[in-house]
Amino acid sequence: MTTPADLSILLQEGEGVTLEYKERVNDSFARELVAFANTAGGRVLLGVRDDGTVKGISDTNDLRARIQDIARKCDPPVKVLLERIGEVTVVTVRESTEKPVQCSDGFFWRLGAVSQKLSRNEIRDLFQQEGAIRFDHSVCTRFSYPEDFDTDKFRNWLGKSSIYRDGSVEDVLVNIEAAERSGGRLLFRNAGVLFFAKEPRRFFNQAYITCLLFKGTVKVHILDRKDFDGGIIADIEDALRFIERNTRTAYRIEKLQREDIPEYPMAALREAITNAVMHRDWFLEGANVFVEIFTDRIEVSSPGGLPKGMQVSDLGHKSVRRNPLIADLLHRIAYIEKAGTGIKRMRDGATTLGYPAPEFRSDSFFSAIFYPMPIGEMEKAGEETGRYHASTPQVPRRYPASTPQVVNILQAACDELKSRDELQEAAELKDRENFRKNYLKPLLEDGFLEPMIPDKPSSSNQRYRTTAAGRAFIEAASEEKAGEKTRRHPASNPQVPRRYPAGTPQVVNILQAARDELKSRDELQEAAGLKDRENFRKNYLKPLFEDGLLEPMIPDKPSSSKQRYRTTAAGLALIEAALEEEER
């Protein structure tokens, strides 16, 4: 209840997000009610001028009835509480639990001290945020059945499910809600397109997973990159294969049975990738799911952060399904269990096998971060046979005592395309079947070599070239041969800047200043000991942004007086590299 003391404070406070002054009830009154209901609720003080002085308004039954009538005519109705304090009528508006709310003039919300009409995109975003519309349930009008329908994908999905197969394809699609019938036509929902379209990305450009392999622990040097856009199921499987191809495996043999010990918990990673696809915000058209492999971790990130109403602390205890139809289609083929178990399965899938527990963070992306089994544990797992393979992630693990031949094959195809016979000649191997089975096929499967005519593997015109991962293998094998596996070469360290004017000490000072707390431009300039603002901006601040060593906290307003900066992971790596160089 509002007291006279509260009213006095409200009159001094001035109009804002939750407070509006009005002299009387007029044509715009419904807009104010709707705006508060769509935002965080608020109060309308009737009988008060814009400057906060009290004019007064008569407290009549007609006035109260009119206010209640306006509130009821909003769609859905707005809940209000009327109170009389002195000469002022206080109208308290509750935040609606059924957003978005509209009046006859449209949709409105509070923006500062103003009730602003929503644009088409803002209305769409509000509907989306409140769950009034679901991406996966919406119909994709551009999809044409059966022209755009991939029968093989559907059969593959159906084969994994427990659905009785006697019904027609159309009946099954309707029953699983991937499509609906309308006017004699079969209309596909967005979820159905993502699962069963021949080319999902033709309809949704964001429908792909990007997999990246980095050299080191920061996002500087990319050794391999693949974009997978074959549909939800294929993308999950291809991303897992990318991880398997670019991480290590130990193994032991007991009673003639071989047991693989992967560097990372693959079942937990499968769960993470599946959850990333299932829970991502599909309305974000300029973003996609990422799987990033570093030397010390793997990060699986999905755009959109956590759904509304969820906090990181809720993970494992509370579940909000952003895309329930996508979740249902995955559940039907046992890619997920019941709602709310994903985080627990990730944690258990790692810790029960001796891996570190994954970590989770949420901002504009939601990320699950996995760490490898400690080297000592992997070595222990392989000690029984002495067959532990401790090579770099880029070194192939299944070639028969043949690293020289593999290197020769990859080097031959580095700079120009080569035929099968030319690659066999480079390996100095005479047996064609031995070359095909033990060299060419594994190199293609591991992604170190790629065909130029993938649809016709046996073509007489087929040629091959070495991939980025293959080049990384050559480099790793060369270092291993030279006994330089632990070599540190400052001149080639990707984190050391190369374009600052005799100024590494200043650069290090700038980055150190912003490593633990946010800093303003002036504070960074002071840390560098530089007096000329233009020199600092042009030769230090701007290059540090461009090199990704420093990042602004308000990127959309680079010149804001409230702008603050912080050092990135790459910037922290620079500090470490510079200190190591100084010690030497």
BELUR-V428772 format. One record per pair of residues at least 6 apart in sequence whose ideal C-beta (glycine too) atoms are under 8 Angstrom apart, sorted by the first residue. I is the first residue (numbers start at 1). J is the second residue. If there is no record, write none. Layout:
# BELUR-V428772
((I;J) (I;J))
This chain:
# BELUR-V428772
((1;83) (2;10) (2;43) (2;83) (2;85) (2;90) (2;92) (3;85) (4;85) (4;86) (7;45) (7;85) (7;86) (7;88) (7;90) (10;19) (10;43) (10;45) (11;45) (11;48) (11;52) (11;54) (12;52) (13;19) (14;52) (14;113) (15;21) (15;50) (15;113) (16;112) (16;113) (17;39) (17;40) (17;42) (17;110) (17;111) (17;112) (17;113) (18;36) (18;39) (18;40) (18;41) (18;42) (18;43) (18;110) (19;42) (19;43) (19;45) (19;113) (20;32) (20;36) (20;42) (20;43) (20;44) (20;45) (20;113) (20;115) (21;44) (21;45) (21;48) (21;49) (21;50) (21;52) (22;29) (22;32) (22;44) (22;45) (22;46) (22;48) (23;46) (23;47) (23;48) (23;49) (23;55) (23;57) (24;46) (24;47) (24;57) (25;46) (25;63) (25;66) (25;67) (25;70) (28;115) (29;44) (29;67) (29;70) (30;70) (30;73) (30;74) (30;103) (30;104) (30;105) (31;103) (31;105) (31;108) (31;115) (31;117) (32;44) (32;93) (32;115) (33;44) (33;70) (33;71) (33;74) (33;78) (33;80) (33;91) (33;93) (33;103) (34;74) (34;78) (34;101) (34;102) (34;103) (34;107) (34;108) (34;115) (35;108) (35;109) (35;110) (35;115) (35;116) (36;42) (36;44) (36;78) (36;93) (36;95) (36;110) (37;74) (37;78) (37;93) (37;94) (37;95) (37;96) (37;99) (37;101) (38;96) (38;99) (38;100) (38;101) (38;107) (38;108) (38;109) (38;110) (38;126) (39;95) (39;109) (39;110) (40;95) (40;110) (41;92) (41;93) (41;94) (41;95) (42;92) (42;93) (42;110) (43;90) (43;91) (43;92) (43;93) (44;90) (44;91) (44;93) (45;88) (45;89) (45;90) (45;91) (46;57) (46;63) (46;88) (46;89) (46;90) (46;91) (47;54) (47;55) (47;56) (47;57) (47;87) (47;88) (47;89) (48;54) (48;55) (48;88) (49;55) (54;86) (54;87) (54;88) (55;87) (56;87) (56;88) (57;63) (57;87) (57;88) (57;89) (59;84) (59;89) (63;89) (64;82) (67;80) (67;82) (67;91) (68;80) (68;82) (71;77) (71;78) (71;79) (71;80) (73;103) (73;104) (74;101) (74;102) (74;103) (75;101) (75;102) (75;103) (76;96) (76;98) (76;101) (78;93) (78;94) (78;96) (78;101) (79;93) (79;94) (79;96) (80;91) (80;92) (80;93) (80;94) (81;91) (81;92) (81;94) (82;89) (82;90) (82;91) (82;92) (83;89) (83;90) (83;92) (84;90) (99;126) (99;130) (99;132) (100;107) (100;118) (100;123) (100;126) (100;127) (100;130) (100;132) (101;107) (102;108) (105;117) (106;117) (106;118) (107;117) (107;118) (107;122) (107;123) (107;126) (108;115) (108;116) (108;117) (108;118) (109;115) (109;116) (109;118) (109;122) (109;126) (110;116) (118;126) (124;133) (124;283) (125;283) (126;132) (127;133) (128;135) (128;283) (129;308) (130;308) (131;308) (134;323) (134;324) (134;325) (135;190) (135;282) (135;283) (135;323) (136;189) (136;190) (136;191) (136;194) (136;282) (136;323) (136;324) (136;325) (136;326) (137;177) (137;189) (137;190) (137;191) (137;324) (137;325) (138;189) (138;190) (139;180) (139;187) (139;188) (139;189) (139;190) (140;187) (140;188) (140;189) (140;190) (140;192) (140;193) (140;203) (141;187) (142;203) (143;187) (143;188) (143;192) (143;193) (143;197) (143;203) (145;179) (145;185) (145;186) (145;187) (145;188) (148;188) (148;193) (148;197) (148;198) (148;199) (148;202) (148;203) (149;188) (149;196) (149;197) (149;198) (150;196) (150;197) (150;198) (150;231) (151;169) (153;195) (153;196) (153;197) (153;231) (153;233) (153;234) (154;169) (154;173) (154;195) (154;196) (156;233) (157;195) (157;196) (157;233) (157;329) (157;333) (158;165) (158;172) (160;333) (160;334) (161;332) (161;333) (162;332) (163;172) (163;176) (163;332) (167;175) (170;179) (170;181) (170;186) (173;179) (173;186) (173;188) (173;192) (173;196) (174;180) (174;181) (174;186) (176;328) (176;329) (176;332) (177;189) (177;191) (177;325) (177;328) (178;188) (178;189) (178;191) (178;192) (178;195) (178;196) (178;325) (178;329) (179;186) (179;187) (179;188) (179;189) (179;192) (180;186) (180;187) (180;189) (181;187) (188;196) (188;197) (189;325) (190;204) (190;282) (191;323) (191;325) (191;326) (191;329) (193;200) (193;203) (193;204) (194;200) (194;204) (194;207) (194;231) (194;232) (194;326) (195;231) (195;232) (195;233) (195;329) (196;231) (197;203) (197;231) (199;229) (200;207) (200;229) (200;230) (200;231) (200;232) (201;207) (201;208) (201;229) (204;282) (204;285) (205;285) (206;282) (206;284) (206;285) (206;286) (206;287) (206;288) (206;303) (207;229) (207;231) (207;288) (208;227) (208;228) (208;229) (208;235) (208;288) (208;289) (209;227) (209;228) (209;229) (209;235) (209;236) (209;238) (209;239) (209;273) (209;277) (209;288) (209;289) (209;290) (209;291) (210;225) (210;226) (210;227) (210;228) (210;288) (210;289) (210;290) (210;291) (211;224) (211;225) (211;226) (211;227) (211;228) (211;238) (211;239) (211;242) (211;243) (211;290) (211;291) (211;292) (211;293) (212;219) (212;222) (212;224) (212;225) (212;290) (212;291) (212;292) (212;293) (213;222) (213;223) (213;224) (213;225) (213;242) (213;246) (213;293) (213;393) (213;394) (213;468) (213;469) (213;472) (214;220) (214;221) (214;222) (214;223) (214;292) (214;293) (214;294) (214;295) (215;221) (215;222) (215;223) (215;295) (215;472) (215;494) (216;294) (216;295) (216;494) (216;495) (216;573) (217;294) (217;295) (217;296) (217;297) (217;569) (217;573) (218;294) (218;495) (218;569) (218;570) (218;573) (219;292) (219;548) (219;569) (219;570) (220;494) (220;495) (220;548) (220;570) (220;573) (221;494) (222;468) (223;394) (223;468) (223;469) (223;471) (223;472) (224;246) (224;447) (224;467) (224;468) (224;469) (224;472) (225;468) (226;238) (226;242) (226;447) (228;234) (228;235) (228;238) (228;239) (228;242) (229;235) (230;238) (232;277) (232;326) (232;329) (232;330) (233;333) (233;335) (235;277) (235;289) (236;270) (236;273) (236;274) (236;277) (236;335) (239;273) (239;291) (240;266) (240;269) (240;270) (240;273) (242;291) (242;293) (242;447) (243;264) (243;266) (243;269) (243;291) (243;293) (243;298) (244;262) (244;266) (245;446) (245;447) (245;469) (246;293) (246;393) (246;394) (246;469) (247;262) (247;263) (247;264) (247;293) (247;298) (247;372) (247;393) (248;262) (248;263) (248;378) (248;389) (248;390) (248;391) (248;393) (248;397) (249;260) (249;261) (249;262) (249;263) (249;389) (249;397) (250;260) (250;261) (250;263) (250;378) (250;379) (250;381) (250;382) (250;388) (250;389) (251;258) (251;259) (251;260) (251;261) (251;381) (251;382) (251;385) (251;387) (251;388) (252;258) (252;259) (252;261) (252;381) (252;382) (252;383) (252;384) (252;385) (252;387) (253;259) (253;384) (253;385) (253;387) (254;384) (261;373) (261;378) (261;381) (261;382) (263;372) (263;373) (263;378) (263;393) (264;298) (264;355) (264;370) (264;372) (264;373) (265;349) (265;350) (265;353) (265;355) (265;370) (267;345) (267;349) (268;345) (268;346) (268;347) (268;348) (268;349) (268;350) (268;355) (268;358) (268;370) (269;298) (269;300) (269;370) (271;336) (271;342) (271;345) (271;346) (271;349) (272;300) (272;346) (272;358) (272;368) (272;370) (273;289) (273;291) (273;300) (274;330) (274;335) (274;336) (274;342) (275;302) (275;336) (275;342) (275;343) (275;346) (275;368) (276;289) (276;300) (276;301) (276;302) (276;366) (276;368) (277;289) (277;302) (277;326) (278;323) (278;326) (278;327) (278;330) (278;336) (279;302) (279;304) (279;307) (279;321) (279;322) (279;323) (279;366) (280;289) (280;302) (280;303) (280;304) (280;322) (280;323) (281;287) (281;302) (281;303) (281;304) (281;305) (281;322) (282;323) (283;304) (284;303) (284;304) (287;303) (287;304) (287;365) (288;303) (289;300) (289;301) (289;302) (289;303) (290;299) (290;300) (290;301) (290;365) (291;298) (291;299) (291;300) (292;298) (292;299) (292;300) (292;301) (293;393) (295;393) (296;371) (296;372) (297;369) (297;370) (297;371) (297;372) (298;369) (298;370) (299;367) (299;368) (299;369) (299;370) (300;367) (300;368) (300;369) (300;370) (301;365) (301;366) (301;367) (301;368) (302;365) (302;366) (302;367) (303;364) (303;365) (304;322) (304;364) (304;365) (304;366) (305;362) (305;363) (305;364) (305;365) (305;366) (306;312) (306;314) (306;320) (306;362) (306;366) (307;320) (307;321) (307;322) (308;320) (309;320) (310;318) (310;320) (312;360) (312;361) (312;362) (315;343) (315;360) (316;340) (316;343) (316;344) (316;347) (317;340) (318;340) (319;339) (319;340) (321;327) (321;339) (327;336) (327;339) (330;336) (331;337) (331;338) (336;342) (337;345) (343;360) (346;358) (346;368) (347;357) (347;358) (350;356) (350;357) (350;358) (350;370) (351;357) (354;373) (354;377) (355;370) (355;371) (355;372) (355;373) (356;370) (356;371) (358;368) (358;369) (358;370) (358;371) (359;368) (359;369) (360;366) (360;367) (360;368) (360;369) (361;367) (361;369) (375;390) (378;388) (378;390) (379;388) (379;390) (381;388) (382;388) (382;389) (389;397) (391;397) (391;476) (391;480) (392;472) (392;476) (394;469) (394;472) (394;473) (394;475) (394;476) (395;473) (395;476) (395;477) (395;480) (396;406) (396;442) (396;443) (396;446) (396;448) (396;473) (398;442) (398;446) (399;405) (399;406) (399;438) (399;439) (399;442) (400;438) (402;438) (402;439) (403;477) (405;427) (405;428) (405;429) (405;439) (406;427) (406;439) (406;443) (406;448) (406;473) (406;477) (407;473) (407;474) (407;477) (407;478) (408;426) (408;427) (408;428) (409;423) (409;426) (409;427) (409;439) (409;440) (409;443) (409;449) (410;443) (410;448) (410;449) (410;466) (410;470) (410;471) (410;473) (410;474) (411;426) (411;466) (411;474) (412;418) (412;422) (412;423) (412;426) (413;423) (413;449) (413;464) (413;465) (413;466) (413;470) (414;465) (414;466) (414;470) (414;471) (414;474) (416;465) (417;452) (417;463) (417;464) (417;465) (418;426) (418;463) (418;464) (418;465) (419;462) (419;463) (419;464) (420;436) (420;440) (420;462) (420;464) (423;435) (423;440) (423;464) (424;432) (424;435) (424;440) (427;435) (427;439) (429;435) (429;439) (440;449) (443;449) (443;470) (444;450) (444;451) (446;469) (447;467) (447;469) (447;470) (448;466) (448;467) (448;469) (448;470) (448;473) (449;464) (449;465) (449;466) (449;467) (449;470) (450;464) (450;465) (450;467) (451;457) (451;462) (451;463) (451;464) (452;462) (452;463) (452;464) (452;465) (453;459) (453;461) (453;462) (453;463) (456;462) (466;474) (479;485) (479;487) (488;580) (490;496) (490;577) (490;580) (490;581) (490;584) (493;577) (495;570) (495;573) (495;574) (495;576) (495;577) (496;504) (496;574) (496;577) (496;578) (496;581) (497;504) (497;507) (497;543) (497;547) (497;549) (497;574) (499;543) (500;506) (500;507) (500;539) (500;540) (500;543) (501;539) (503;539) (503;540) (504;578) (506;528) (506;529) (506;530) (506;540) (507;528) (507;540) (507;544) (507;549) (507;574) (507;578) (508;574) (508;575) (508;578) (508;579) (509;527) (509;528) (509;529) (510;524) (510;527) (510;528) (510;540) (510;544) (510;550) (511;544) (511;549) (511;550) (511;567) (511;571) (511;572) (511;574) (511;575) (512;527) (512;567) (512;575) (513;519) (513;523) (513;524) (513;527) (514;524) (514;550) (514;565) (514;566) (514;567) (514;571) (515;566) (515;567) (515;571) (515;572) (515;575) (517;566) (518;553) (518;564) (518;565) (518;566) (519;527) (519;564) (519;565) (519;566) (520;563) (520;564) (520;565) (521;537) (521;541) (521;563) (521;565) (524;536) (524;541) (524;565) (525;533) (525;536) (525;541) (528;536) (528;540) (530;536) (530;540) (541;550) (544;550) (544;571) (545;551) (545;552) (547;570) (548;568) (548;570) (548;571) (549;567) (549;568) (549;570) (549;571) (549;574) (550;565) (550;566) (550;567) (550;568) (550;571) (551;565) (551;566) (551;568) (552;558) (552;563) (552;564) (552;565) (553;563) (553;564) (553;565) (553;566) (554;560) (554;562) (554;563) (554;564) (557;563) (567;575))
